[in-house]
Amino acid sequence: MVEIIGINAGKVWTALSEGGCQNVKDLKKAVKLTDKDLYAAFGWLAREHKISLIEEDKEVYVSLK
């Protein structure tokens, strides 16, 4: 399971690197992950201080640090 989360974190990181700051809905479409897998990847990247999560107008945006 840990290996899968790491792979998914790589997909999220790549999408953010190529596309810049994105809202969660658009990012989910880009990486084609389930909610569970997407949020596990966020946890992985957040723990490593690689992403920022920002809430703006009731929408959550994700960007690389």
mmJSON file of the N, C-alpha and C atoms, coordinates in Angstrom:
{"data_MODEL":{"atom_site":{
"group_PDB":["ATOM","ATOM","ATOM","ATOM","ATOM","ATOM","ATOM","ATOM","ATOM","ATOM","ATOM","ATOM","ATOM","ATOM","ATOM","ATOM","ATOM","ATOM","ATOM","ATOM","ATOM","ATOM","ATOM","ATOM","ATOM","ATOM","ATOM","ATOM","ATOM","ATOM","ATOM","ATOM","ATOM","ATOM","ATOM","ATOM","ATOM","ATOM","ATOM","ATOM","ATOM","ATOM","ATOM","ATOM","ATOM","ATOM","ATOM","ATOM","ATOM","ATOM","ATOM","ATOM","ATOM","ATOM","ATOM","ATOM","ATOM","ATOM","ATOM","ATOM","ATOM","ATOM","ATOM","ATOM","ATOM","ATOM","ATOM","ATOM","ATOM","ATOM","ATOM","ATOM","ATOM","ATOM","ATOM","ATOM","ATOM","ATOM","ATOM","ATOM","ATOM","ATOM","ATOM","ATOM","ATOM","ATOM","ATOM","ATOM","ATOM","ATOM","ATOM","ATOM","ATOM","ATOM","ATOM","ATOM","ATOM","ATOM","ATOM","ATOM","ATOM","ATOM","ATOM","ATOM","ATOM","ATOM","ATOM","ATOM","ATOM","ATOM","ATOM","ATOM","ATOM","ATOM","ATOM","ATOM","ATOM","ATOM","ATOM","ATOM","ATOM","ATOM","ATOM","ATOM","ATOM","ATOM","ATOM","ATOM","ATOM","ATOM","ATOM","ATOM","ATOM","ATOM","ATOM","ATOM","ATOM","ATOM","ATOM","ATOM","ATOM","ATOM","ATOM","ATOM","ATOM","ATOM","ATOM","ATOM","ATOM","ATOM","ATOM","ATOM","ATOM","ATOM","ATOM","ATOM","ATOM","ATOM","ATOM","ATOM","ATOM","ATOM","ATOM","ATOM","ATOM","ATOM","ATOM","ATOM","ATOM","ATOM","ATOM","ATOM","ATOM","ATOM","ATOM","ATOM","ATOM","ATOM","ATOM","ATOM","ATOM","ATOM","ATOM","ATOM","ATOM","ATOM","ATOM","ATOM","ATOM","ATOM","ATOM","ATOM","ATOM","ATOM","ATOM"],
"id":[1,2,3,4,5,6,7,8,9,10,11,12,13,14,15,16,17,18,19,20,21,22,23,24,25,26,27,28,29,30,31,32,33,34,35,36,37,38,39,40,41,42,43,44,45,46,47,48,49,50,51,52,53,54,55,56,57,58,59,60,61,62,63,64,65,66,67,68,69,70,71,72,73,74,75,76,77,78,79,80,81,82,83,84,85,86,87,88,89,90,91,92,93,94,95,96,97,98,99,100,101,102,103,104,105,106,107,108,109,110,111,112,113,114,115,116,117,118,119,120,121,122,123,124,125,126,127,128,129,130,131,132,133,134,135,136,137,138,139,140,141,142,143,144,145,146,147,148,149,150,151,152,153,154,155,156,157,158,159,160,161,162,163,164,165,166,167,168,169,170,171,172,173,174,175,176,177,178,179,180,181,182,183,184,185,186,187,188,189,190,191,192,193,194,195],
"type_symbol":["N","C","C","N","C","C","N","C","C","N","C","C","N","C","C","N","C","C","N","C","C","N","C","C","N","C","C","N","C","C","N","C","C","N","C","C","N","C","C","N","C","C","N","C","C","N","C","C","N","C","C","N","C","C","N","C","C","N","C","C","N","C","C","N","C","C","N","C","C","N","C","C","N","C","C","N","C","C","N","C","C","N","C","C","N","C","C","N","C","C","N","C","C","N","C","C","N","C","C","N","C","C","N","C","C","N","C","C","N","C","C","N","C","C","N","C","C","N","C","C","N","C","C","N","C","C","N","C","C","N","C","C","N","C","C","N","C","C","N","C","C","N","C","C","N","C","C","N","C","C","N","C","C","N","C","C","N","C","C","N","C","C","N","C","C","N","C","C","N","C","C","N","C","C","N","C","C","N","C","C","N","C","C","N","C","C","N","C","C","N","C","C","N","C","C"],
"label_atom_id":["N","CA","C","N","CA","C","N","CA","C","N","CA","C","N","CA","C","N","CA","C","N","CA","C","N","CA","C","N","CA","C","N","CA","C","N","CA","C","N","CA","C","N","CA","C","N","CA","C","N","CA","C","N","CA","C","N","CA","C","N","CA","C","N","CA","C","N","CA","C","N","CA","C","N","CA","C","N","CA","C","N","CA","C","N","CA","C","N","CA","C","N","CA","C","N","CA","C","N","CA","C","N","CA","C","N","CA","C","N","CA","C","N","CA","C","N","CA","C","N","CA","C","N","CA","C","N","CA","C","N","CA","C","N","CA","C","N","CA","C","N","CA","C","N","CA","C","N","CA","C","N","CA","C","N","CA","C","N","CA","C","N","CA","C","N","CA","C","N","CA","C","N","CA","C","N","CA","C","N","CA","C","N","CA","C","N","CA","C","N","CA","C","N","CA","C","N","CA","C","N","CA","C","N","CA","C","N","CA","C","N","CA","C","N","CA","C","N","CA","C","N","CA","C","N","CA","C"],
"label_alt_id":[null,null,null,null,null,null,null,null,null,null,null,null,null,null,null,null,null,null,null,null,null,null,null,null,null,null,null,null,null,null,null,null,null,null,null,null,null,null,null,null,null,null,null,null,null,null,null,null,null,null,null,null,null,null,null,null,null,null,null,null,null,null,null,null,null,null,null,null,null,null,null,null,null,null,null,null,null,null,null,null,null,null,null,null,null,null,null,null,null,null,null,null,null,null,null,null,null,null,null,null,null,null,null,null,null,null,null,null,null,null,null,null,null,null,null,null,null,null,null,null,null,null,null,null,null,null,null,null,null,null,null,null,null,null,null,null,null,null,null,null,null,null,null,null,null,null,null,null,null,null,null,null,null,null,null,null,null,null,null,null,null,null,null,null,null,null,null,null,null,null,null,null,null,null,null,null,null,null,null,null,null,null,null,null,null,null,null,null,null,null,null,null,null,null,null],
"label_comp_id":["MET","MET","MET","VAL","VAL","VAL","GLU","GLU","GLU","ILE","ILE","ILE","ILE","ILE","ILE","GLY","GLY","GLY","ILE","ILE","ILE","ASN","ASN","ASN","ALA","ALA","ALA","GLY","GLY","GLY","LYS","LYS","LYS","VAL","VAL","VAL","TRP","TRP","TRP","THR","THR","THR","ALA","ALA","ALA","LEU","LEU","LEU","SER","SER","SER","GLU","GLU","GLU","GLY","GLY","GLY","GLY","GLY","GLY","CYS","CYS","CYS","GLN","GLN","GLN","ASN","ASN","ASN","VAL","VAL","VAL","LYS","LYS","LYS","ASP","ASP","ASP","LEU","LEU","LEU","LYS","LYS","LYS","LYS","LYS","LYS","ALA","ALA","ALA","VAL","VAL","VAL","LYS","LYS","LYS","LEU","LEU","LEU","THR","THR","THR","ASP","ASP","ASP","LYS","LYS","LYS","ASP","ASP","ASP","LEU","LEU","LEU","TYR","TYR","TYR","ALA","ALA","ALA","ALA","ALA","ALA","PHE","PHE","PHE","GLY","GLY","GLY","TRP","TRP","TRP","LEU","LEU","LEU","ALA","ALA","ALA","ARG","ARG","ARG","GLU","GLU","GLU","HIS","HIS","HIS","LYS","LYS","LYS","ILE","ILE","ILE","SER","SER","SER","LEU","LEU","LEU","ILE","ILE","ILE","GLU","GLU","GLU","GLU","GLU","GLU","ASP","ASP","ASP","LYS","LYS","LYS","GLU","GLU","GLU","VAL","VAL","VAL","TYR","TYR","TYR","VAL","VAL","VAL","SER","SER","SER","LEU","LEU","LEU","LYS","LYS","LYS"],
"label_asym_id":["A","A","A","A","A","A","A","A","A","A","A","A","A","A","A","A","A","A","A","A","A","A","A","A","A","A","A","A","A","A","A","A","A","A","A","A","A","A","A","A","A","A","A","A","A","A","A","A","A","A","A","A","A","A","A","A","A","A","A","A","A","A","A","A","A","A","A","A","A","A","A","A","A","A","A","A","A","A","A","A","A","A","A","A","A","A","A","A","A","A","A","A","A","A","A","A","A","A","A","A","A","A","A","A","A","A","A","A","A","A","A","A","A","A","A","A","A","A","A","A","A","A","A","A","A","A","A","A","A","A","A","A","A","A","A","A","A","A","A","A","A","A","A","A","A","A","A","A","A","A","A","A","A","A","A","A","A","A","A","A","A","A","A","A","A","A","A","A","A","A","A","A","A","A","A","A","A","A","A","A","A","A","A","A","A","A","A","A","A","A","A","A","A","A","A"],
"label_entity_id":["1","1","1","1","1","1","1","1","1","1","1","1","1","1","1","1","1","1","1","1","1","1","1","1","1","1","1","1","1","1","1","1","1","1","1","1","1","1","1","1","1","1","1","1","1","1","1","1","1","1","1","1","1","1","1","1","1","1","1","1","1","1","1","1","1","1","1","1","1","1","1","1","1","1","1","1","1","1","1","1","1","1","1","1","1","1","1","1","1","1","1","1","1","1","1","1","1","1","1","1","1","1","1","1","1","1","1","1","1","1","1","1","1","1","1","1","1","1","1","1","1","1","1","1","1","1","1","1","1","1","1","1","1","1","1","1","1","1","1","1","1","1","1","1","1","1","1","1","1","1","1","1","1","1","1","1","1","1","1","1","1","1","1","1","1","1","1","1","1","1","1","1","1","1","1","1","1","1","1","1","1","1","1","1","1","1","1","1","1","1","1","1","1","1","1"],
"label_seq_id":[1,1,1,2,2,2,3,3,3,4,4,4,5,5,5,6,6,6,7,7,7,8,8,8,9,9,9,10,10,10,11,11,11,12,12,12,13,13,13,14,14,14,15,15,15,16,16,16,17,17,17,18,18,18,19,19,19,20,20,20,21,21,21,22,22,22,23,23,23,24,24,24,25,25,25,26,26,26,27,27,27,28,28,28,29,29,29,30,30,30,31,31,31,32,32,32,33,33,33,34,34,34,35,35,35,36,36,36,37,37,37,38,38,38,39,39,39,40,40,40,41,41,41,42,42,42,43,43,43,44,44,44,45,45,45,46,46,46,47,47,47,48,48,48,49,49,49,50,50,50,51,51,51,52,52,52,53,53,53,54,54,54,55,55,55,56,56,56,57,57,57,58,58,58,59,59,59,60,60,60,61,61,61,62,62,62,63,63,63,64,64,64,65,65,65],
"pdbx_PDB_ins_code":[null,null,null,null,null,null,null,null,null,null,null,null,null,null,null,null,null,null,null,null,null,null,null,null,null,null,null,null,null,null,null,null,null,null,null,null,null,null,null,null,null,null,null,null,null,null,null,null,null,null,null,null,null,null,null,null,null,null,null,null,null,null,null,null,null,null,null,null,null,null,null,null,null,null,null,null,null,null,null,null,null,null,null,null,null,null,null,null,null,null,null,null,null,null,null,null,null,null,null,null,null,null,null,null,null,null,null,null,null,null,null,null,null,null,null,null,null,null,null,null,null,null,null,null,null,null,null,null,null,null,null,null,null,null,null,null,null,null,null,null,null,null,null,null,null,null,null,null,null,null,null,null,null,null,null,null,null,null,null,null,null,null,null,null,null,null,null,null,null,null,null,null,null,null,null,null,null,null,null,null,null,null,null,null,null,null,null,null,null,null,null,null,null,null,null],
"Cartn_x":[0.825,0.0,0.87,1.935,2.817,3.427,3.777,4.362,3.35,2.105,1.052,0.835,0.83,0.658,1.813,3.021,4.181,4.086,3.622,3.451,2.4,1.294,0.236,0.713,1.533,2.101,2.959,3.677,4.466,3.594,2.45,1.519,0.99,0.652,0.145,1.238,2.436,3.553,3.819,3.808,4.041,2.962,1.702,0.595,0.716,1.106,1.269,2.494,3.538,4.746,4.471,3.676,3.371,2.259,1.259,0.086,-0.018,0.871,0.812,-0.32,-0.649,-1.69,-3.021,-3.694,-4.961,-5.93,-7.221,-8.183,-8.269,-8.762,-8.762,-9.559,-10.682,-11.531,-10.788,-10.132,-9.391,-8.185,-7.513,-6.36,-6.775,-7.902,-8.408,-8.664,-9.238,-9.475,-8.154,-7.182,-5.893,-5.142,-5.169,-4.389,-5.218,-6.53,-7.433,-7.281,-7.403,-7.338,-8.673,-8.943,-10.12,-9.872,-10.935,-10.776,-9.786,-9.949,-9.084,-7.618,-7.344,-5.96,-5.392,-6.233,-5.783,-5.411,-6.259,-5.976,-4.826,-4.622,-3.441,-2.173,-2.231,-1.087,-0.839,-1.926,-1.773,-1.074,-1.48,-0.864,0.627,0.974,2.382,3.178,2.667,3.372,3.378,2.298,2.227,3.209,3.31,4.241,5.683,5.967,7.313,7.479,6.453,6.476,6.68,6.052,6.2,5.014,3.867,2.686,2.107,1.342,0.551,-0.907,-1.759,-3.2,-3.813,-4.566,-5.138,-6.632,-7.431,-8.873,-9.232,-9.924,-10.308,-11.715,-12.62,-14.004,-14.61,-14.422,-14.961,-14.42,-13.29,-12.639,-11.2,-10.706,-9.338,-8.425,-7.319,-6.306,-5.031,-4.328,-3.094,-1.995,-0.834,0.32,1.586,2.63,3.948,4.537,5.33,6.03,7.285],
"Cartn_y":[-1.196,0.0,1.262,1.252,2.424,2.722,1.681,1.878,2.537,2.119,2.694,4.168,4.487,5.881,6.725,6.199,6.915,7.144,6.145,6.283,7.35,7.314,8.312,9.714,9.812,11.108,11.644,10.77,11.174,11.693,11.056,11.517,12.91,13.123,14.432,15.48,15.164,16.104,16.485,15.499,15.753,16.661,16.382,17.205,18.649,18.826,20.178,20.869,20.107,20.659,21.16,20.412,20.776,21.817,21.741,22.592,23.716,23.759,24.795,24.559,25.59,25.523,25.105,24.144,23.629,23.398,23.473,23.105,21.579,21.055,19.611,18.887,19.447,18.792,18.626,19.68,19.613,18.681,18.724,17.859,16.393,16.105,14.729,14.207,15.043,14.655,14.422,15.271,15.182,13.897,13.501,12.323,11.043,11.177,10.016,9.078,9.657,8.882,8.972,7.98,8.041,9.075,9.488,10.434,9.896,8.629,8.011,8.066,7.684,7.676,9.082,10.01,11.399,12.002,11.817,12.399,11.7,10.415,9.731,10.331,10.613,11.243,12.64,13.4,14.712,14.581,13.61,13.397,13.125,12.287,11.944,13.211,13.978,15.18,16.274,16.399,17.405,17.07,15.801,15.384,15.696,15.634,15.956,17.446,18.241,19.696,20.061,19.295,19.534,20.254,20.294,20.966,21.929,22.872,23.775,23.555,23.537,23.431,24.728,25.385,26.69,26.659,27.108,27.197,28.633,28.783,30.112,30.012,30.805,30.796,29.386,28.674,27.323,26.289,26.589,25.667,25.471,24.243,23.947,23.889,24.627,24.66,24.013,23.341,22.653,23.197,23.454,23.906,23.33,23.322,22.898,24.037,23.688,24.7,25.139],
"Cartn_z":[0.0,0.0,0.0,0.77,0.846,-0.519,-1.248,-2.576,-3.518,-3.453,-4.296,-3.952,-2.666,-2.251,-2.784,-2.721,-3.249,-4.747,-5.472,-6.921,-7.22,-6.486,-6.679,-6.315,-5.283,-4.904,-6.045,-6.716,-7.882,-9.009,-9.225,-10.256,-9.925,-8.661,-8.236,-8.383,-7.943,-8.035,-9.491,-10.381,-11.799,-12.376,-12.044,-12.551,-12.066,-10.811,-10.278,-10.879,-11.124,-11.721,-13.132,-13.873,-15.26,-15.359,-14.454,-14.583,-13.576,-12.611,-11.585,-10.6,-9.856,-8.83,-9.459,-8.81,-9.334,-8.191,-8.51,-7.481,-7.44,-6.334,-6.105,-7.189,-7.583,-8.584,-9.914,-10.376,-11.635,-11.527,-10.399,-10.187,-10.18,-9.543,-9.501,-10.911,-11.759,-13.153,-13.89,-13.622,-14.321,-13.982,-12.711,-12.303,-12.278,-12.428,-12.502,-11.303,-10.097,-8.866,-8.135,-7.3,-6.437,-5.348,-4.666,-3.556,-2.532,-2.161,-1.146,-1.573,-2.808,-3.29,-3.44,-3.88,-4.024,-2.682,-1.683,-0.37,0.339,0.076,0.614,0.001,-1.294,-1.972,-1.416,-1.156,-0.535,0.816,1.597,2.911,2.792,1.848,1.607,1.27,0.31,-0.132,0.939,1.671,2.732,3.845,4.185,5.241,4.858,3.573,3.086,2.778,3.104,2.889,1.418,0.519,-0.915,-1.527,-0.817,-1.357,-0.329,-0.854,-0.024,-0.374,0.63,0.446,0.937,0.065,0.388,0.12,1.098,0.887,0.529,-0.592,-1.072,-1.665,-1.14,-1.615,-1.604,-0.514,-0.304,-1.288,-1.899,-2.819,-2.34,-2.433,-1.989,-3.212,-3.124,-4.174,-3.666,-4.579,-4.244,-5.143,-4.538,-5.324,-4.72,-5.53,-5.024,-4.216,-3.23,-2.432,-3.142],
"occupancy":[1.0,1.0,1.0,1.0,1.0,1.0,1.0,1.0,1.0,1.0,1.0,1.0,1.0,1.0,1.0,1.0,1.0,1.0,1.0,1.0,1.0,1.0,1.0,1.0,1.0,1.0,1.0,1.0,1.0,1.0,1.0,1.0,1.0,1.0,1.0,1.0,1.0,1.0,1.0,1.0,1.0,1.0,1.0,1.0,1.0,1.0,1.0,1.0,1.0,1.0,1.0,1.0,1.0,1.0,1.0,1.0,1.0,1.0,1.0,1.0,1.0,1.0,1.0,1.0,1.0,1.0,1.0,1.0,1.0,1.0,1.0,1.0,1.0,1.0,1.0,1.0,1.0,1.0,1.0,1.0,1.0,1.0,1.0,1.0,1.0,1.0,1.0,1.0,1.0,1.0,1.0,1.0,1.0,1.0,1.0,1.0,1.0,1.0,1.0,1.0,1.0,1.0,1.0,1.0,1.0,1.0,1.0,1.0,1.0,1.0,1.0,1.0,1.0,1.0,1.0,1.0,1.0,1.0,1.0,1.0,1.0,1.0,1.0,1.0,1.0,1.0,1.0,1.0,1.0,1.0,1.0,1.0,1.0,1.0,1.0,1.0,1.0,1.0,1.0,1.0,1.0,1.0,1.0,1.0,1.0,1.0,1.0,1.0,1.0,1.0,1.0,1.0,1.0,1.0,1.0,1.0,1.0,1.0,1.0,1.0,1.0,1.0,1.0,1.0,1.0,1.0,1.0,1.0,1.0,1.0,1.0,1.0,1.0,1.0,1.0,1.0,1.0,1.0,1.0,1.0,1.0,1.0,1.0,1.0,1.0,1.0,1.0,1.0,1.0,1.0,1.0,1.0,1.0,1.0,1.0],
"B_iso_or_equiv":[0.0,0.0,0.0,0.0,0.0,0.0,0.0,0.0,0.0,0.0,0.0,0.0,0.0,0.0,0.0,0.0,0.0,0.0,0.0,0.0,0.0,0.0,0.0,0.0,0.0,0.0,0.0,0.0,0.0,0.0,0.0,0.0,0.0,0.0,0.0,0.0,0.0,0.0,0.0,0.0,0.0,0.0,0.0,0.0,0.0,0.0,0.0,0.0,0.0,0.0,0.0,0.0,0.0,0.0,0.0,0.0,0.0,0.0,0.0,0.0,0.0,0.0,0.0,0.0,0.0,0.0,0.0,0.0,0.0,0.0,0.0,0.0,0.0,0.0,0.0,0.0,0.0,0.0,0.0,0.0,0.0,0.0,0.0,0.0,0.0,0.0,0.0,0.0,0.0,0.0,0.0,0.0,0.0,0.0,0.0,0.0,0.0,0.0,0.0,0.0,0.0,0.0,0.0,0.0,0.0,0.0,0.0,0.0,0.0,0.0,0.0,0.0,0.0,0.0,0.0,0.0,0.0,0.0,0.0,0.0,0.0,0.0,0.0,0.0,0.0,0.0,0.0,0.0,0.0,0.0,0.0,0.0,0.0,0.0,0.0,0.0,0.0,0.0,0.0,0.0,0.0,0.0,0.0,0.0,0.0,0.0,0.0,0.0,0.0,0.0,0.0,0.0,0.0,0.0,0.0,0.0,0.0,0.0,0.0,0.0,0.0,0.0,0.0,0.0,0.0,0.0,0.0,0.0,0.0,0.0,0.0,0.0,0.0,0.0,0.0,0.0,0.0,0.0,0.0,0.0,0.0,0.0,0.0,0.0,0.0,0.0,0.0,0.0,0.0,0.0,0.0,0.0,0.0,0.0,0.0],
"pdbx_formal_charge":[null,null,null,null,null,null,null,null,null,null,null,null,null,null,null,null,null,null,null,null,null,null,null,null,null,null,null,null,null,null,null,null,null,null,null,null,null,null,null,null,null,null,null,null,null,null,null,null,null,null,null,null,null,null,null,null,null,null,null,null,null,null,null,null,null,null,null,null,null,null,null,null,null,null,null,null,null,null,null,null,null,null,null,null,null,null,null,null,null,null,null,null,null,null,null,null,null,null,null,null,null,null,null,null,null,null,null,null,null,null,null,null,null,null,null,null,null,null,null,null,null,null,null,null,null,null,null,null,null,null,null,null,null,null,null,null,null,null,null,null,null,null,null,null,null,null,null,null,null,null,null,null,null,null,null,null,null,null,null,null,null,null,null,null,null,null,null,null,null,null,null,null,null,null,null,null,null,null,null,null,null,null,null,null,null,null,null,null,null,null,null,null,null,null,null],
"auth_seq_id":[1,1,1,2,2,2,3,3,3,4,4,4,5,5,5,6,6,6,7,7,7,8,8,8,9,9,9,10,10,10,11,11,11,12,12,12,13,13,13,14,14,14,15,15,15,16,16,16,17,17,17,18,18,18,19,19,19,20,20,20,21,21,21,22,22,22,23,23,23,24,24,24,25,25,25,26,26,26,27,27,27,28,28,28,29,29,29,30,30,30,31,31,31,32,32,32,33,33,33,34,34,34,35,35,35,36,36,36,37,37,37,38,38,38,39,39,39,40,40,40,41,41,41,42,42,42,43,43,43,44,44,44,45,45,45,46,46,46,47,47,47,48,48,48,49,49,49,50,50,50,51,51,51,52,52,52,53,53,53,54,54,54,55,55,55,56,56,56,57,57,57,58,58,58,59,59,59,60,60,60,61,61,61,62,62,62,63,63,63,64,64,64,65,65,65],
"auth_comp_id":["MET","MET","MET","VAL","VAL","VAL","GLU","GLU","GLU","ILE","ILE","ILE","ILE","ILE","ILE","GLY","GLY","GLY","ILE","ILE","ILE","ASN","ASN","ASN","ALA","ALA","ALA","GLY","GLY","GLY","LYS","LYS","LYS","VAL","VAL","VAL","TRP","TRP","TRP","THR","THR","THR","ALA","ALA","ALA","LEU","LEU","LEU","SER","SER","SER","GLU","GLU","GLU","GLY","GLY","GLY","GLY","GLY","GLY","CYS","CYS","CYS","GLN","GLN","GLN","ASN","ASN","ASN","VAL","VAL","VAL","LYS","LYS","LYS","ASP","ASP","ASP","LEU","LEU","LEU","LYS","LYS","LYS","LYS","LYS","LYS","ALA","ALA","ALA","VAL","VAL","VAL","LYS","LYS","LYS","LEU","LEU","LEU","THR","THR","THR","ASP","ASP","ASP","LYS","LYS","LYS","ASP","ASP","ASP","LEU","LEU","LEU","TYR","TYR","TYR","ALA","ALA","ALA","ALA","ALA","ALA","PHE","PHE","PHE","GLY","GLY","GLY","TRP","TRP","TRP","LEU","LEU","LEU","ALA","ALA","ALA","ARG","ARG","ARG","GLU","GLU","GLU","HIS","HIS","HIS","LYS","LYS","LYS","ILE","ILE","ILE","SER","SER","SER","LEU","LEU","LEU","ILE","ILE","ILE","GLU","GLU","GLU","GLU","GLU","GLU","ASP","ASP","ASP","LYS","LYS","LYS","GLU","GLU","GLU","VAL","VAL","VAL","TYR","TYR","TYR","VAL","VAL","VAL","SER","SER","SER","LEU","LEU","LEU","LYS","LYS","LYS"],
"auth_asym_id":["A","A","A","A","A","A","A","A","A","A","A","A","A","A","A","A","A","A","A","A","A","A","A","A","A","A","A","A","A","A","A","A","A","A","A","A","A","A","A","A","A","A","A","A","A","A","A","A","A","A","A","A","A","A","A","A","A","A","A","A","A","A","A","A","A","A","A","A","A","A","A","A","A","A","A","A","A","A","A","A","A","A","A","A","A","A","A","A","A","A","A","A","A","A","A","A","A","A","A","A","A","A","A","A","A","A","A","A","A","A","A","A","A","A","A","A","A","A","A","A","A","A","A","A","A","A","A","A","A","A","A","A","A","A","A","A","A","A","A","A","A","A","A","A","A","A","A","A","A","A","A","A","A","A","A","A","A","A","A","A","A","A","A","A","A","A","A","A","A","A","A","A","A","A","A","A","A","A","A","A","A","A","A","A","A","A","A","A","A","A","A","A","A","A","A"],
"auth_atom_id":["N","CA","C","N","CA","C","N","CA","C","N","CA","C","N","CA","C","N","CA","C","N","CA","C","N","CA","C","N","CA","C","N","CA","C","N","CA","C","N","CA","C","N","CA","C","N","CA","C","N","CA","C","N","CA","C","N","CA","C","N","CA","C","N","CA","C","N","CA","C","N","CA","C","N","CA","C","N","CA","C","N","CA","C","N","CA","C","N","CA","C","N","CA","C","N","CA","C","N","CA","C","N","CA","C","N","CA","C","N","CA","C","N","CA","C","N","CA","C","N","CA","C","N","CA","C","N","CA","C","N","CA","C","N","CA","C","N","CA","C","N","CA","C","N","CA","C","N","CA","C","N","CA","C","N","CA","C","N","CA","C","N","CA","C","N","CA","C","N","CA","C","N","CA","C","N","CA","C","N","CA","C","N","CA","C","N","CA","C","N","CA","C","N","CA","C","N","CA","C","N","CA","C","N","CA","C","N","CA","C","N","CA","C","N","CA","C","N","CA","C","N","CA","C","N","CA","C"],
"pdbx_PDB_model_num":[1,1,1,1,1,1,1,1,1,1,1,1,1,1,1,1,1,1,1,1,1,1,1,1,1,1,1,1,1,1,1,1,1,1,1,1,1,1,1,1,1,1,1,1,1,1,1,1,1,1,1,1,1,1,1,1,1,1,1,1,1,1,1,1,1,1,1,1,1,1,1,1,1,1,1,1,1,1,1,1,1,1,1,1,1,1,1,1,1,1,1,1,1,1,1,1,1,1,1,1,1,1,1,1,1,1,1,1,1,1,1,1,1,1,1,1,1,1,1,1,1,1,1,1,1,1,1,1,1,1,1,1,1,1,1,1,1,1,1,1,1,1,1,1,1,1,1,1,1,1,1,1,1,1,1,1,1,1,1,1,1,1,1,1,1,1,1,1,1,1,1,1,1,1,1,1,1,1,1,1,1,1,1,1,1,1,1,1,1,1,1,1,1,1,1]
}}}
